[in-house]
């Protein structure tokens, strides 16, 4: 499977926004002879774009519900999910760097028409579920910060991302810088929240060790699966395999090896930041709500209203809402890019970005607005957690082909997964499938 030829840098006349492949090889990097930190700096960016999806508003819902109901117990699920994500994202980067194909293109070339359409539909379902979480999260943030009604906030999200995507016209590096800036805002907000909440360090350490009741307790397993789905997002595997190709590295084996090393370090550091933020949300809920006996707190709005009186710090709730708004905007941008990738990769269809964005967003807005109008805050909270469980159920259909392709010596050559990595990758895949089957069995039994 030969790498595709470099795409032109021309802008789409319909929307003046470049298709992502038109940004391939547009960012210069340093050769392996240059100092390590300069090379890493040139590669830094794609990992943070991917990490955005690991801390979107859907994560907030599952982390708050898990922390308030079960204390620090589900910290181990966040840790294991992030370790899985680090392995899977490194495989995704490897596919893009070595094969010169994103995951959607590789699936389209390897599988038959029926499988391609099924995988595309499943991936689009995951993107819509993710977008649903972003719609709700952004609307909640607008309500908390500015008093905008929930339904009106949902309507506003129909156009918000278009302003941010305009940054792509000025180069992919500018878009990456914007994303990283918002990540710094989120991390800073939660760093302050942790200081305010004064969590139990010993309990945090115990929570990092997996407990048997996570699997045996149906309520805990439901939240755990939601955390898994919110953490290891299927469309992120498609996204990462594409955006690593924006770097203009040497296509020789030494150049690819160095590019893969830098890309893996980039994504691992970024996912470490995602772990800090996700763990912070759960720790905040556990330290503030669970320890005070408020085990029923599962709604973002309720958490916002309780933070200031329970922590005794006036700015606590505002920091929480600002971080939520930044999280929703970040995730919306990367979800749009992933939508481009899967549509062009699977179907070879290219739509203007604004049309792609509006269609996906409208599909998400309808159920969100309906639930908000009929059931209010409690309904949107349940919808948030459900969206993350849907993401988890879609995950095996992205992980299986990724592990299969990167374990194929004919495709990957000398970069094929080694025996240990192959075992770890397939174990992750089977674990995800096993947990999903367990959840489905428990739901079927009522």
C-alpha positions as CSV (number, residue, x, y, z in Angstrom):
1,X,0.0,0.0,0.0
2,X,2.0,3.0,-1.2
3,X,1.7,6.4,0.5
4,X,-0.7,8.8,-1.3
5,X,0.9,11.7,-3.3
6,X,1.0,15.1,-1.6
7,X,-2.3,16.9,-1.9
8,X,-2.5,20.4,-3.2
9,X,-2.8,23.3,-0.8
10,X,-5.7,24.9,-2.7
11,X,-8.7,25.8,-0.7
12,X,-12.1,24.4,-1.3
13,X,-14.0,27.0,-3.4
14,X,-17.3,26.1,-1.7
15,X,-16.2,27.0,1.8
16,X,-12.7,28.3,1.6
17,X,-11.6,25.8,4.2
18,X,-9.0,23.2,3.3
19,X,-9.7,19.5,3.4
20,X,-7.5,17.9,6.0
21,X,-5.4,15.9,3.4
22,X,-4.5,19.3,1.8
23,X,-2.6,20.0,5.1
24,X,-0.5,16.8,4.7
25,X,3.2,17.4,4.8
26,X,2.6,21.1,5.4
27,X,4.5,21.4,8.7
28,X,8.3,21.2,8.5
29,X,10.1,19.0,11.0
30,X,13.7,18.5,11.9
31,X,15.9,15.5,10.8
32,X,17.1,13.0,13.4
33,X,20.4,14.8,13.6
34,X,18.8,17.8,15.2
35,X,18.5,18.1,19.0
36,X,15.7,15.9,20.6
37,X,13.7,18.8,22.1
38,X,13.6,20.7,18.8
39,X,12.3,17.7,17.0
40,X,9.7,17.0,19.6
41,X,8.6,20.6,19.5
42,X,8.0,20.3,15.7
43,X,5.9,17.2,16.2
44,X,4.0,18.4,19.2
45,X,0.3,19.1,18.3
46,X,-1.5,16.0,16.9
47,X,-1.4,14.3,20.3
48,X,-3.1,17.3,21.9
49,X,-5.7,17.4,19.2
50,X,-6.5,13.7,19.9
51,X,-6.3,14.2,23.7
52,X,-9.2,16.8,23.4
53,X,-11.6,13.9,22.8
54,X,-10.5,12.3,26.0
55,X,-11.8,15.1,28.2
56,X,-15.0,16.2,26.5
57,X,-18.2,17.0,28.3
58,X,-19.2,13.3,28.2
59,X,-16.2,12.5,30.4
60,X,-17.5,15.1,32.8
61,X,-20.8,13.4,33.2
62,X,-19.4,10.0,33.8
63,X,-16.6,11.2,36.1
64,X,-19.0,13.3,38.2
65,X,-21.5,10.4,38.5
66,X,-18.7,7.9,39.3
67,X,-17.0,10.1,41.8
68,X,-20.1,11.2,43.7
69,X,-21.6,7.7,43.8
70,X,-18.5,5.5,44.4
71,X,-15.9,7.8,45.7
72,X,-12.4,7.2,44.4
73,X,-13.0,3.6,43.3
74,X,-13.4,4.3,39.6
75,X,-10.0,6.1,39.4
76,X,-8.5,2.7,38.3
77,X,-10.9,2.7,35.3
78,X,-9.7,6.1,34.2
79,X,-6.1,5.0,34.6
80,X,-6.5,1.7,32.7
81,X,-8.6,3.5,30.0
82,X,-5.8,6.0,29.5
83,X,-3.1,3.3,29.3
84,X,-5.2,1.6,26.7
85,X,-5.6,4.9,24.9
86,X,-1.8,5.4,24.9
87,X,-1.2,2.1,23.2
88,X,-4.1,2.5,20.7
89,X,-3.1,6.0,19.7
90,X,0.5,5.0,19.2
91,X,-0.8,2.3,16.8
92,X,-2.9,4.9,15.0
93,X,0.1,7.1,14.6
94,X,2.1,4.2,13.3
95,X,-0.5,3.4,10.6
96,X,-0.5,7.0,9.4
97,X,3.2,7.4,9.4
98,X,4.3,4.0,8.0
99,X,1.4,3.1,5.6
100,X,0.6,6.7,4.6
101,X,-3.1,6.0,5.1
102,X,-5.6,7.0,7.8
103,X,-7.7,4.2,9.4
104,X,-10.7,4.9,7.2
105,X,-8.6,4.7,4.0
106,X,-7.0,1.5,5.1
107,X,-10.4,-0.1,5.9
108,X,-11.8,1.1,2.5
109,X,-8.9,-0.6,0.7
110,X,-8.9,-3.8,2.7
111,X,-12.6,-4.6,3.2
112,X,-15.5,-5.1,0.8
113,X,-18.3,-2.6,0.1
114,X,-20.7,-4.0,2.8
115,X,-18.1,-3.9,5.5
116,X,-17.0,-0.4,4.5
117,X,-20.6,1.0,4.7
118,X,-21.2,-0.7,8.0
119,X,-18.0,0.6,9.5
120,X,-18.7,4.1,8.2
121,X,-22.2,4.1,9.7
122,X,-20.9,2.9,13.0
123,X,-18.2,5.6,13.0
124,X,-20.7,8.3,12.1
125,X,-22.9,7.0,15.0
126,X,-20.0,7.4,17.3
127,X,-19.3,11.0,16.0
128,X,-22.9,11.9,16.5
129,X,-22.9,10.5,20.0
130,X,-19.8,12.5,20.7
131,X,-21.3,15.6,19.2
132,X,-24.4,15.1,21.3
133,X,-22.2,15.3,24.4
134,X,-20.5,18.5,23.1
135,X,-23.9,20.1,22.3
136,X,-25.2,19.4,25.8
137,X,-21.9,20.4,27.5
138,X,-21.6,23.7,25.7
139,X,-25.2,24.6,26.3
140,X,-24.8,23.8,30.0
141,X,-21.7,26.0,30.2
142,X,-23.5,28.9,28.5
143,X,-26.4,28.5,30.9
144,X,-24.1,28.5,33.9
145,X,-22.0,31.4,32.8
146,X,-24.5,33.7,31.1
147,X,-27.9,32.4,32.2
148,X,-28.9,31.4,28.7
149,X,-31.7,28.8,28.8
150,X,-30.7,25.3,28.0
151,X,-32.7,25.0,24.8
152,X,-31.5,28.3,23.5
153,X,-27.9,27.3,24.3
154,X,-28.3,24.1,22.3
155,X,-29.5,26.2,19.3
156,X,-26.4,28.5,19.6
157,X,-24.2,25.4,19.2
158,X,-25.4,25.1,15.7
159,X,-23.0,27.7,14.5
160,X,-20.4,28.1,17.2
161,X,-17.8,25.8,15.7
162,X,-17.7,27.6,12.4
163,X,-15.8,30.5,13.9
164,X,-13.1,28.2,15.3
165,X,-12.8,26.2,12.1
166,X,-11.9,29.4,10.3
167,X,-8.6,29.1,12.0
168,X,-7.8,26.2,9.7
169,X,-7.6,28.6,6.8
170,X,-4.5,30.1,8.4
171,X,-2.7,26.8,8.7
172,X,-3.1,23.6,10.7
173,X,-0.4,24.8,13.2
174,X,-2.6,27.7,14.2
175,X,-5.5,25.3,14.9
176,X,-3.3,23.2,17.0
177,X,-2.1,26.2,19.0
178,X,-5.7,27.2,19.7
179,X,-6.5,23.7,20.9
180,X,-3.5,23.6,23.2
181,X,-4.3,27.0,24.6
182,X,-7.8,25.8,25.6
183,X,-6.3,22.7,27.1
184,X,-4.1,24.8,29.3
185,X,-7.2,26.7,30.5
186,X,-8.9,23.5,31.4
187,X,-5.9,22.1,33.2
188,X,-5.4,25.4,35.1
189,X,-9.0,25.4,36.2
190,X,-8.9,21.9,37.6
191,X,-5.5,22.4,39.2
192,X,-7.1,25.2,41.2
193,X,-10.2,23.1,42.0
194,X,-8.0,20.2,43.4
195,X,-6.3,22.7,45.7
196,X,-9.6,23.9,46.9
197,X,-11.1,20.4,47.5
198,X,-8.2,19.0,49.5
199,X,-8.7,15.4,48.5
200,X,-7.6,12.4,50.6
201,X,-4.3,11.4,49.0
202,X,-4.3,7.9,50.5
203,X,-7.8,7.3,49.2
204,X,-6.7,8.4,45.7
205,X,-3.8,5.9,45.8
206,X,-6.2,3.1,46.8
207,X,-8.6,4.1,44.0
208,X,-5.9,3.6,41.4
209,X,-6.0,-0.1,42.2
210,X,-8.8,-2.0,40.4
211,X,-11.5,-3.4,42.6
212,X,-13.6,-6.5,41.9
213,X,-16.9,-4.8,42.5
214,X,-16.4,-2.7,39.4
215,X,-17.4,-5.7,37.3
216,X,-19.8,-7.3,39.8
217,X,-21.8,-4.2,40.6
218,X,-24.1,-3.4,37.6
219,X,-24.5,0.3,38.5
220,X,-20.7,0.7,38.9
221,X,-20.1,-1.3,35.7
222,X,-22.5,1.0,33.7
223,X,-20.5,4.1,34.8
224,X,-17.2,2.3,34.2
225,X,-18.2,1.4,30.6
226,X,-19.3,5.0,30.2
227,X,-15.9,6.2,31.4
228,X,-14.2,3.7,29.0
229,X,-16.3,5.0,26.1
230,X,-15.7,8.6,27.0
231,X,-12.0,8.0,27.3
232,X,-11.0,5.8,24.3
233,X,-13.1,7.4,21.6
234,X,-13.4,5.4,18.4
235,X,-13.2,8.4,16.0
236,X,-9.9,9.5,17.7
237,X,-8.2,6.5,16.2
238,X,-9.3,7.7,12.7
239,X,-8.3,11.3,13.5
240,X,-4.8,10.5,14.8
241,X,-3.9,8.3,11.8
242,X,-4.6,11.3,9.6
243,X,-3.3,14.4,11.4
244,X,0.2,12.8,12.0
245,X,0.6,13.1,8.2
246,X,0.6,16.9,8.5
247,X,4.3,16.6,9.4
248,X,6.8,16.7,6.5
249,X,9.1,14.0,7.8
250,X,11.6,12.0,5.7
251,X,9.8,9.0,4.2
252,X,12.9,6.8,4.6
253,X,12.9,4.1,7.3
254,X,15.1,6.1,9.7
255,X,12.9,9.2,9.1
256,X,9.7,7.2,9.7
257,X,11.2,5.6,12.8
258,X,12.1,9.0,14.3
259,X,8.7,10.4,13.3
260,X,6.9,7.5,15.0
261,X,9.0,8.0,18.1
262,X,8.2,11.7,18.3
263,X,4.5,11.2,17.5
264,X,4.2,8.5,20.2
265,X,5.9,10.8,22.8
266,X,3.6,13.6,21.8
267,X,0.4,11.6,22.2
268,X,1.6,9.9,25.4
269,X,2.3,13.3,27.1
270,X,-1.0,14.7,25.9
271,X,-2.9,11.7,27.1
272,X,-1.1,12.1,30.4
273,X,-2.7,15.6,30.6
274,X,-6.0,14.1,29.7
275,X,-5.6,11.6,32.6
276,X,-4.9,14.5,35.0
277,X,-8.1,16.3,33.9
278,X,-10.4,13.3,34.0
279,X,-9.0,12.1,37.3
280,X,-9.3,15.6,38.7
281,X,-13.0,15.7,37.8
282,X,-13.7,12.4,39.5
283,X,-11.5,13.3,42.5
284,X,-13.3,16.7,42.8
285,X,-16.7,14.9,42.9
286,X,-15.4,12.3,45.4
287,X,-13.8,14.8,47.7
288,X,-16.6,17.3,47.6
289,X,-19.8,15.2,47.2
290,X,-19.2,11.6,48.1
291,X,-17.4,12.3,51.4
292,X,-20.3,14.6,52.3
293,X,-22.9,11.9,51.6
294,X,-24.1,13.6,48.4
295,X,-23.8,10.3,46.4
296,X,-26.7,11.2,44.1
297,X,-24.9,14.1,42.3
298,X,-24.7,13.2,38.6
299,X,-25.6,16.4,36.8
300,X,-23.1,19.0,35.7
301,X,-25.4,21.8,36.7
302,X,-25.9,20.4,40.2
303,X,-22.2,20.0,40.7
304,X,-21.7,23.6,39.6
305,X,-24.3,24.9,42.1
306,X,-22.8,22.9,45.0
307,X,-19.1,23.6,44.5
308,X,-19.0,27.1,45.8
309,X,-21.0,26.5,49.0
310,X,-19.4,23.1,49.8
311,X,-15.8,24.3,49.1
312,X,-16.3,27.7,50.5
313,X,-14.5,29.4,47.5
314,X,-16.5,31.8,45.4
315,X,-14.6,31.3,42.2
316,X,-14.8,27.5,42.3
317,X,-18.1,27.3,40.3
318,X,-16.9,29.8,37.7
319,X,-13.7,28.0,37.1
320,X,-15.7,24.8,36.6
321,X,-18.0,26.4,34.0
322,X,-15.2,28.1,32.1
323,X,-13.4,24.7,31.9
324,X,-16.6,23.1,30.6
325,X,-17.0,25.7,27.9
326,X,-13.4,25.3,26.7
327,X,-13.8,21.5,26.8
328,X,-17.0,21.6,24.6
329,X,-15.4,23.9,22.0
330,X,-12.2,21.9,21.8
331,X,-14.0,18.6,21.3
332,X,-16.3,20.1,18.6
333,X,-13.4,21.1,16.4
334,X,-11.7,17.6,16.6
335,X,-15.1,15.9,16.0
336,X,-15.6,17.9,12.9
337,X,-12.1,16.9,11.6
338,X,-12.8,13.3,12.3
339,X,-16.1,13.5,10.4
340,X,-14.2,14.8,7.4
341,X,-11.7,12.0,7.6
342,X,-14.2,9.1,7.8
343,X,-16.5,10.4,5.1
344,X,-13.6,11.0,2.6
345,X,-11.8,7.8,3.6
346,X,-14.7,5.4,3.5
347,X,-16.9,6.9,0.8
348,X,-14.4,9.2,-1.1
349,X,-17.0,11.9,-0.7
350,X,-16.0,15.5,0.0
351,X,-18.5,17.9,1.4
352,X,-17.8,21.5,2.3
353,X,-16.8,21.7,6.0
354,X,-19.6,24.0,6.9
355,X,-22.2,21.6,5.4
356,X,-20.6,18.6,7.1
357,X,-20.6,20.4,10.4
358,X,-24.2,21.7,10.2
359,X,-25.6,18.2,9.2
360,X,-23.8,16.4,12.1
361,X,-24.7,19.1,14.5
362,X,-28.4,19.2,13.6
363,X,-28.6,15.4,14.1
364,X,-27.2,15.9,17.6
365,X,-29.3,19.0,18.3
366,X,-32.7,17.4,17.7
367,X,-32.5,14.8,20.5
368,X,-30.6,17.2,22.8
369,X,-33.2,20.0,22.4
370,X,-36.1,17.5,22.7
371,X,-34.8,16.0,25.9
372,X,-33.9,19.4,27.4
373,X,-37.4,20.8,26.6
374,X,-39.3,17.7,28.0
375,X,-37.1,16.5,30.9
376,X,-34.8,19.5,31.7
377,X,-31.4,19.1,33.4
378,X,-31.9,15.5,34.7
379,X,-32.8,14.3,31.2
380,X,-29.7,15.9,29.6
381,X,-27.5,14.4,32.3
382,X,-28.8,10.9,31.6
383,X,-28.4,11.5,27.8
384,X,-24.8,12.5,28.4
385,X,-23.9,9.3,30.1
386,X,-25.9,7.2,27.5
387,X,-23.9,8.9,24.7
388,X,-20.7,7.7,26.3
389,X,-22.0,4.1,26.6
390,X,-22.9,4.3,22.9
391,X,-19.3,5.4,22.1
392,X,-17.9,2.4,24.1
393,X,-20.2,0.0,22.1
394,X,-18.8,1.4,18.8
395,X,-15.1,1.1,20.0
396,X,-14.4,-2.5,19.0
397,X,-15.3,-1.7,15.4
398,X,-12.4,0.8,15.3
399,X,-9.9,-1.1,17.5
400,X,-10.1,-4.4,15.7
401,X,-9.1,-3.2,12.2
402,X,-6.4,-0.9,13.7
403,X,-4.8,-3.8,15.5
404,X,-5.2,-6.1,12.5
405,X,-3.6,-3.6,10.1
406,X,-0.6,-2.7,12.3
407,X,0.0,-6.4,12.9
408,X,0.2,-7.1,9.1
409,X,3.8,-7.4,8.0
410,X,2.9,-7.0,4.4
411,X,1.4,-3.5,5.1
412,X,3.8,-2.4,7.9
413,X,7.1,-4.0,6.9
414,X,9.7,-3.6,9.6
415,X,7.3,-1.5,11.7
416,X,4.9,-4.4,12.2
417,X,3.7,-4.9,15.8
418,X,6.2,-7.1,17.7
419,X,5.0,-10.2,19.7
420,X,4.6,-8.4,23.0
421,X,2.8,-5.3,21.5
422,X,0.6,-7.6,19.5
423,X,-0.5,-9.5,22.6
424,X,-1.1,-6.3,24.5
425,X,-3.1,-4.8,21.6
426,X,-5.3,-7.8,21.1
427,X,-5.8,-8.1,24.9
428,X,-7.0,-4.5,24.9
429,X,-9.3,-5.2,22.0
430,X,-10.8,-8.3,23.6
431,X,-11.1,-6.6,27.0
432,X,-13.2,-3.8,25.4
433,X,-15.4,-6.4,23.6
434,X,-15.8,-8.4,26.9
435,X,-16.8,-5.4,28.9
436,X,-19.3,-4.4,26.3
437,X,-20.8,-7.9,26.1
438,X,-21.0,-7.9,30.0
439,X,-22.9,-4.6,30.0
440,X,-25.3,-5.7,27.3
441,X,-26.0,-9.0,29.1
442,X,-26.7,-7.1,32.3
443,X,-29.0,-4.6,30.5
444,X,-30.8,-7.5,28.8
445,X,-31.5,-9.1,32.2
446,X,-33.0,-5.9,33.4
